[in-house]
Amino acid sequence: MAITSSAKKAIRSSAKKHVYNLRRKNAVYGATKSLTQAVAAKDVQKAESLLPAAYAAIDKARKTGVIKANTASRKKSRLAGLIKRSRA
């Protein structure tokens, strides 16, 4: 249990950041999942329209430090490859 006032404040601020980070992470997960479901349903047009939203969610998570740069790059690359393979 925190004793000093600064430690108590650190716990409060950490809890706020945790909620914010979870929100960003869930946005990435949701955008990725909706895109992969569209590809699984053979709806390439819908998947292509969802790609910019997925990229935006990934980039925002990267910018705020929720995911690392290479992770963001890898996710974007895999999503683009998924759409490219489904087109063929």
C-alpha positions, 0 to 999 in steps of 0.5 A: 500500500502506498504511504506517501502522497506522491506514491498515491498520486502515481497509483492514480495516474497509472490507473488512468494510463492503464485504461487509456492504453487498454482502449488503444489496444482494444481499438487495434484488436477490433480493427484487425478482427473486423478486417480479418472477418471480412477477408474470411467472408471473401468480402475483399471490397469491405476489407480494403475499405477497413484497411485505412481504419486499421492502419490509423488504429495501429499508428495511434497505438504506436504513437502513444507507445502502446505498441512498439514500432516494429510490432506496428509495422509487422501488423500493418504488413500482415494485414496488407498481405492478407488482403493481397492474398485474398484478391488472388 
